[in-house]
Amino acid sequence: MDVPVLIVGGGPVGLFLAAELRLSGVAPLVVERLAEPDEGKNDDDRGLTARTMQTLDLRGLGDPVRAMTAAALRRLAGLSEQTAGDDPGDLAELMASLGMADFKGDFAMLPFIDRHGELADLAPPLMVMQGEFERLLADRVAELGVEVRRGLELVAVEDETTAVFADGTRISADWLVGCDGGRSTVRRQAGFDFPGTDPSMLARTGIAAYDGDLPLAPGIHRLPDGILAVAPAPSPSMTIEFDPSPFDRDSTLTAEEFQASLRRVSGHDFTVTAIEKPMRITDNARQASTYRRGRVLIAGDAAHVHSPIGGQGLNLGLQDAANLGWKLALVARGVADDELLGTYTAERHPVGAQVLRDSRAESALIRTDAQTEALRGVLAEALDARTMLELSHGLRIRYGDDKNPLVGTFSADTRLLDARARYVGPDVEVVGPWEDRVAVESGSGEGTLIRPDGYLAWAGTDADELRAALRRWFGTPVGNLHSVCR
Ligand SMILES: Cc1cc2nc3c(=O)[nH]c(=O)nc-3n(C[C@H](O)[C@H](O)[C@H](O)COP(=O)(O)OP(=O)(O)OC[C@H]3O[C@@H](n4cnc5c(N)ncnc54)[C@H](O)[C@@H]3O)c2cc1C
């Protein structure tokens, strides 16, 4: 079987990429190892940043996500459902009524509290349940008619883009994309490197059942030997220890191991009788030095891993997919030159590198030795909350270094529901030959060309420059390819 694009991994990044490709005129096939969605993800909350929400808004997915968050908040607060469907109601008002308006986020557990309204324009990351979010993406992919085959586990890649599965199935593709998570088989099989730093901390979490009264008050304790977040079931507890000794990553965290860690960190005689949802988390931080080798690409956790502290992995991955989808579609359709795909690594690698840098800084800053506590005290006074929040929300991302400072920045409040780029300006006849890929809106003054991922590709008044930008980003001007390829 031959497919134009084979996406390995039906997690959030693989699903979002599939929708992006389909909208841009290519029908990918998604293969996923799990026969059924992982029910465990239903209670896993994830924070979506402002840039991710703007990216989802481009395709009309922002409000359904806000509606999910609003419904979850109402459930938690014991409020009745006031809005139905995809209408989130006034989420800001709801959060304010629940006393959540002033907390804007944190860096290494140093909170940013908006006491005087200077940060009113910045909301904290929007919390969603990963399972619910993946269902939304799976529904979108199904509506678009993309095939997702479950229960197929990739075990090898042959002849660059022939995928071999555990049950013997073989699928050949023109392009192969690994969205198969941090331990990506595609990444390994296709020979991508994955340099980085080993863990400097080990967190153990789970819903622990304790014998007798807790020897420490519930809450977060920063202690000389680590960090302890302790709570009776059904709330989760956690320990964080620094400079961990090697452990077997494939083994499951047991009640005994968790108890031993609690005792080491606290010096108290905790007794743990059982543990549910046990998990170990480290700050292993790695990033492939290129996201493309020949006809194989990687996105999401397959391309970069880091500690979940700071809540960036899903955000990075979804934005990788938004960057890659339309470019790969144009190249796979034979409309744009292969070179366009080079801009995927060029644009997304630095963003991932910044997230890894910030994540490593957070790992260093949560340590509990006297020197780090002193540093935390200094930074609590000196950190500029707006800078830190804009960085963590992805609001400072700019692609390229065009002399026009607006080029490469995100064009907020744009809707590109069909994933076509948009030109707004006076030179509409210049854009005509690209109309299958670029929607045109007549306007006066300076023209702007917005890419399908919402970033400004060009701004100016020179028709020749506009033509060059159209060629660079959207390929050869040939008839109505949409009708041929869709
Ligand atoms: C505790 C915790 C908290 C987090 N909090 C946040 C947060 O607040 N904000 C945030 O942005 N991120 C957060 N993250 C990170 C986020 O969950 C990940 O970055 C995100 O899930 C990555 O998505 P992905 O699609 O790239 O990979 P995954 O979600 O790992 O999906 C990969 C998919 O590929 C499939 N697969 C794997 N191997 C194969 C194979 N060989 N063949 C076929 N299919 C395969 C898997 O079954 C899976 O469905 C957190 C992570 C953890 C652990």
The ligand as an SDF file (V2000), in Angstrom:
LIG
                    3D

 53 58  0  0  0  0  0  0  0  0999 V2000
    2.9650   14.6850   34.1530 C   0  0  0  0  0  0  0  0  0  0  0  0
    3.0150   15.4260   32.8500 C   0  0  0  0  0  0  0  0  0  0  0  0
    2.4900   16.7180   32.7880 C   0  0  0  0  0  0  0  0  0  0  0  0
    2.5440   17.4270   31.5930 C   0  0  0  0  0  0  0  0  0  0  0  0
    2.0100   18.6830   31.5500 N   0  0  0  0  0  0  0  0  0  0  0  0
    2.0500   19.3790   30.4150 C   0  0  0  0  0  0  0  0  0  0  0  0
    1.4780   20.6820   30.3210 C   0  0  0  0  0  0  0  0  0  0  0  0
    0.9060   21.2020   31.2950 O   0  0  0  0  0  0  0  0  0  0  0  0
    1.5680   21.3530   29.1390 N   0  0  0  0  0  0  0  0  0  0  0  0
    2.1920   20.8110   28.0570 C   0  0  0  0  0  0  0  0  0  0  0  0
    2.2750   21.4780   27.0290 O   0  0  0  0  0  0  0  0  0  0  0  0
    2.7230   19.5710   28.0970 N   0  0  0  0  0  0  0  0  0  0  0  0
    2.6730   18.8490   29.2330 C   0  0  0  0  0  0  0  0  0  0  0  0
    3.1820   17.5800   29.2690 N   0  0  0  0  0  0  0  0  0  0  0  0
    3.8150   17.0300   28.0570 C   0  0  0  0  0  0  0  0  0  0  0  0
    2.7910   16.4850   27.0570 C   0  0  0  0  0  0  0  0  0  0  0  0
    1.9700   15.5130   27.6460 O   0  0  0  0  0  0  0  0  0  0  0  0
    3.5520   15.8660   25.8640 C   0  0  0  0  0  0  0  0  0  0  0  0
    4.5070   16.7890   25.4070 O   0  0  0  0  0  0  0  0  0  0  0  0
    2.5910   15.5230   24.7240 C   0  0  0  0  0  0  0  0  0  0  0  0
    1.7170   14.4750   25.1080 O   0  0  0  0  0  0  0  0  0  0  0  0
    3.3910   15.0840   23.4910 C   0  0  0  0  0  0  0  0  0  0  0  0
    2.4980   14.7070   22.4640 O   0  0  0  0  0  0  0  0  0  0  0  0
    2.9870   13.7420   21.2860 P   0  0  0  0  0  0  0  0  0  0  0  0
    1.7850   13.5250   20.4300 O   0  0  0  0  0  0  0  0  0  0  0  0
    4.2280   14.3000   20.7030 O   0  0  0  0  0  0  0  0  0  0  0  0
    3.4240   12.4050   22.0040 O   0  0  0  0  0  0  0  0  0  0  0  0
    2.5290   11.3770   22.8420 P   0  0  0  0  0  0  0  0  0  0  0  0
    1.4630   12.0860   23.5910 O   0  0  0  0  0  0  0  0  0  0  0  0
    3.5100   10.5720   23.6050 O   0  0  0  0  0  0  0  0  0  0  0  0
    1.8320   10.4920   21.7210 O   0  0  0  0  0  0  0  0  0  0  0  0
    2.5830    9.5730   20.9690 C   0  0  0  0  0  0  0  0  0  0  0  0
    1.6480    8.5210   20.3990 C   0  0  0  0  0  0  0  0  0  0  0  0
    2.4130    7.6360   19.5810 O   0  0  0  0  0  0  0  0  0  0  0  0
    2.0370    6.3050   19.8670 C   0  0  0  0  0  0  0  0  0  0  0  0
    3.1990    5.4500   19.5620 N   0  0  0  0  0  0  0  0  0  0  0  0
    4.3720    5.4030   20.2230 C   0  0  0  0  0  0  0  0  0  0  0  0
    5.1980    4.5050   19.6470 N   0  0  0  0  0  0  0  0  0  0  0  0
    4.5250    3.9860   18.6040 C   0  0  0  0  0  0  0  0  0  0  0  0
    4.8610    2.9920   17.6350 C   0  0  0  0  0  0  0  0  0  0  0  0
    6.0520    2.3810   17.6420 N   0  0  0  0  0  0  0  0  0  0  0  0
    3.9410    2.6740   16.6810 N   0  0  0  0  0  0  0  0  0  0  0  0
    2.7230    3.3080   16.6610 C   0  0  0  0  0  0  0  0  0  0  0  0
    2.3610    4.2360   17.5630 N   0  0  0  0  0  0  0  0  0  0  0  0
    3.2530    4.5750   18.5260 C   0  0  0  0  0  0  0  0  0  0  0  0
    1.6860    6.3160   21.3470 C   0  0  0  0  0  0  0  0  0  0  0  0
    0.8570    5.2310   21.7040 O   0  0  0  0  0  0  0  0  0  0  0  0
    0.9960    7.6640   21.4820 C   0  0  0  0  0  0  0  0  0  0  0  0
   -0.3850    7.5930   21.2420 O   0  0  0  0  0  0  0  0  0  0  0  0
    3.1440   16.8440   30.4540 C   0  0  0  0  0  0  0  0  0  0  0  0
    3.6590   15.5440   30.5130 C   0  0  0  0  0  0  0  0  0  0  0  0
    3.5950   14.8430   31.6980 C   0  0  0  0  0  0  0  0  0  0  0  0
    4.1690   13.4520   31.7540 C   0  0  0  0  0  0  0  0  0  0  0  0
  1  2  1  0
  2  3  1  0
  2 52  2  0
  3  4  2  0
  4  5  1  0
  4 50  1  0
  5  6  2  0
  6  7  1  0
  6 13  1  0
  7  8  2  0
  7  9  1  0
  9 10  1  0
 10 11  2  0
 10 12  1  0
 12 13  2  0
 13 14  1  0
 14 15  1  0
 14 50  1  0
 15 16  1  0
 16 17  1  0
 16 18  1  0
 18 19  1  0
 18 20  1  0
 20 21  1  0
 20 22  1  0
 22 23  1  0
 23 24  1  0
 24 25  2  0
 24 26  1  0
 24 27  1  0
 27 28  1  0
 28 29  2  0
 28 30  1  0
 28 31  1  0
 31 32  1  0
 32 33  1  0
 33 34  1  0
 33 48  1  0
 34 35  1  0
 35 36  1  0
 35 46  1  0
 36 37  1  0
 36 45  1  0
 37 38  2  0
 38 39  1  0
 39 40  1  0
 39 45  2  0
 40 41  1  0
 40 42  2  0
 42 43  1  0
 43 44  2  0
 44 45  1  0
 46 47  1  0
 46 48  1  0
 48 49  1  0
 50 51  2  0
 51 52  1  0
 52 53  1  0
M  END
$$$$
